[in-house]
Amino acid sequence: MTQQEQGARRQEPAGTEAMDAYSLAVSSAAERVGPAVVRVETAGTARPQGRGRQRPGGPDSRGDQEQPSGQGSGVIFDSAGRVLTNEHVARGGRSLKVILPDGRTLPAAVEGADPRVDLAVLRVPDAGHTLPVAELNSALTGRSPPAS
C-alpha cells in the first residue's frame, strides 16, 4: 500500500469530529441530568367495558380499581420536588406517581399545565426523601451555573 493510500485510509469522513463533539456533549449532559430523570405514571378509574362475555380475571372483572392509564418521563428540576413533564402525560389521571431511578415511588400532583405547549409541572411532596435535582443550565450549556 502506498503512503498516499495509507494517509487516505487514516482520514476520517467529513463531519466525524463534529459528531464526536456532539456525542460527547450529549453523553455529558445525560450523566449530569440522568439521576433526576423519572418515570411518571398516571392511573385512572377503570370502567367495565361491557362488551361480549366477561372472563374471570379479565379486564371487565376488575370493577373500579385504579388501573395504569398512561406513562411518560420527566425531570426533577428543583429541590422543592417539582418535575417537568408533558401535559398529555399528566392529563386525565386520577392519581399520579413518580418513579425515581433508584426505584422509589412517590405520589405527585399537577401544580400547573399548559396544553398549548404540552408541558406540565408536577409537585412531589418530598416526605423526608432526598431527591436528585437536575442542574438544567449546566446540562444544556455544558457550563456551571453562575455563583449566587
C-alpha positions as CSV (number, residue, x, y, z in Angstrom):
1,M,0.0,0.0,0.0
2,T,1.4,3.4,-0.9
3,Q,1.8,6.2,1.6
4,Q,-1.0,8.1,-0.1
5,E,-3.3,5.2,0.3
6,Q,-2.4,4.8,3.9
7,G,-3.0,8.5,4.6
8,A,-6.4,8.4,2.8
9,R,-7.3,5.3,4.9
10,R,-6.5,7.2,8.2
11,Q,-8.6,10.2,7.3
12,E,-12.0,10.2,8.9
13,P,-15.1,11.2,6.9
14,A,-16.1,14.8,7.0
15,G,-18.2,15.6,10.0
16,T,-16.9,12.9,12.2
17,E,-15.2,15.4,14.6
18,A,-18.4,17.4,14.9
19,M,-20.3,14.2,15.6
20,D,-17.8,13.2,18.2
21,A,-18.1,16.6,19.9
22,Y,-21.9,16.3,19.8
23,S,-21.8,12.8,21.2
24,L,-19.6,13.9,24.0
25,A,-21.9,16.9,24.8
26,V,-25.0,14.6,24.8
27,S,-23.4,11.9,27.0
28,S,-22.0,14.5,29.4
29,A,-25.4,16.1,29.8
30,A,-27.0,12.7,30.3
31,E,-24.5,11.9,33.1
32,R,-25.4,15.2,34.9
33,V,-29.1,15.0,34.4
34,G,-29.7,11.3,34.4
35,P,-30.2,10.8,38.2
36,A,-33.0,13.3,38.1
37,V,-34.9,11.8,35.2
38,V,-38.0,10.0,36.5
39,R,-40.9,7.9,35.1
40,V,-44.3,9.4,35.5
41,E,-47.3,7.1,35.7
42,T,-51.0,8.1,35.8
43,A,-53.8,6.0,37.0
44,G,-57.5,6.5,36.3
45,T,-60.6,4.6,37.2
46,A,-61.1,1.5,35.1
47,R,-64.7,1.3,33.7
48,P,-66.2,-2.1,32.9
49,Q,-66.3,-2.3,29.1
50,G,-69.5,-4.4,29.0
51,R,-68.6,-5.9,25.6
52,G,-69.1,-9.5,25.0
53,R,-68.5,-12.2,27.6
54,Q,-66.6,-11.3,30.7
55,R,-63.8,-13.7,31.6
56,P,-62.8,-14.4,35.2
57,G,-59.8,-12.3,35.9
58,G,-60.3,-10.4,32.6
59,P,-60.3,-6.6,32.3
60,D,-64.1,-6.4,32.8
61,S,-63.9,-8.1,36.2
62,R,-61.8,-5.5,38.0
63,G,-64.6,-3.1,38.8
64,D,-63.5,0.4,39.7
65,Q,-59.9,-0.4,40.7
66,E,-57.2,2.1,39.8
67,Q,-55.6,1.0,36.6
68,P,-52.5,2.4,34.9
69,S,-53.7,4.7,32.1
70,G,-50.5,6.4,30.9
71,Q,-46.8,6.9,31.5
72,G,-44.0,9.2,30.4
73,S,-40.9,10.7,31.7
74,G,-40.0,13.9,33.5
75,V,-37.1,15.6,35.2
76,I,-36.8,16.9,38.7
77,F,-35.7,20.5,38.3
78,D,-35.7,22.0,41.8
79,S,-35.2,20.9,45.4
80,A,-38.9,21.5,46.2
81,G,-39.7,18.4,44.2
82,R,-41.0,19.9,41.0
83,V,-41.0,17.8,37.9
84,L,-41.2,19.0,34.3
85,T,-43.1,16.6,32.1
86,N,-45.6,16.6,29.2
87,E,-49.1,17.9,29.7
88,H,-50.6,14.9,27.8
89,V,-48.9,12.5,30.3
90,A,-50.4,14.3,33.4
91,R,-53.8,14.9,31.8
92,G,-56.8,12.9,33.0
93,G,-55.3,10.6,35.6
94,R,-57.0,10.4,39.0
95,S,-53.6,9.9,40.6
96,L,-50.0,10.5,39.6
97,K,-46.9,8.8,40.8
98,V,-43.2,9.4,40.1
99,I,-40.7,6.5,40.0
100,L,-37.1,7.5,40.7
101,P,-34.1,5.8,39.1
102,D,-33.4,4.1,42.5
103,G,-36.9,2.5,42.4
104,R,-38.6,4.8,45.0
105,T,-42.2,5.6,44.1
106,L,-43.7,8.8,45.3
107,P,-47.1,10.4,44.8
108,A,-47.3,13.6,42.7
109,A,-49.8,16.3,41.9
110,V,-50.2,18.7,39.0
111,E,-49.0,22.1,40.0
112,G,-49.5,23.7,36.6
113,A,-50.1,22.7,33.0
114,D,-50.3,24.3,29.5
115,P,-51.8,22.0,26.8
116,R,-50.8,24.5,24.1
117,V,-47.1,23.7,24.6
118,D,-47.7,20.3,26.1
119,L,-45.8,21.0,29.3
120,A,-46.8,20.3,32.9
121,V,-45.2,20.8,36.3
122,L,-45.8,18.2,38.9
123,R,-45.0,18.5,42.6
124,V,-43.6,15.6,44.5
125,P,-44.0,16.0,48.3
126,D,-40.5,15.0,49.4
127,A,-41.7,13.4,52.7
128,G,-38.1,13.4,54.0
129,H,-36.5,11.8,50.9
130,T,-33.6,13.4,49.3
131,L,-34.4,13.9,45.6
132,P,-31.9,14.2,42.9
133,V,-32.2,17.6,41.1
134,A,-31.0,18.3,37.5
135,E,-28.9,21.4,37.0
136,L,-30.6,22.3,33.7
137,N,-28.4,25.3,33.0
138,S,-25.2,23.3,33.1
139,A,-26.8,20.3,31.3
140,L,-27.9,22.5,28.4
141,T,-24.9,24.7,28.0
142,G,-22.1,22.5,29.3
143,R,-21.1,25.2,31.8
144,S,-21.8,25.5,35.5
145,P,-24.5,27.9,36.7
146,P,-23.3,31.3,37.9
147,A,-22.5,31.6,41.6
148,S,-25.2,33.3,43.6
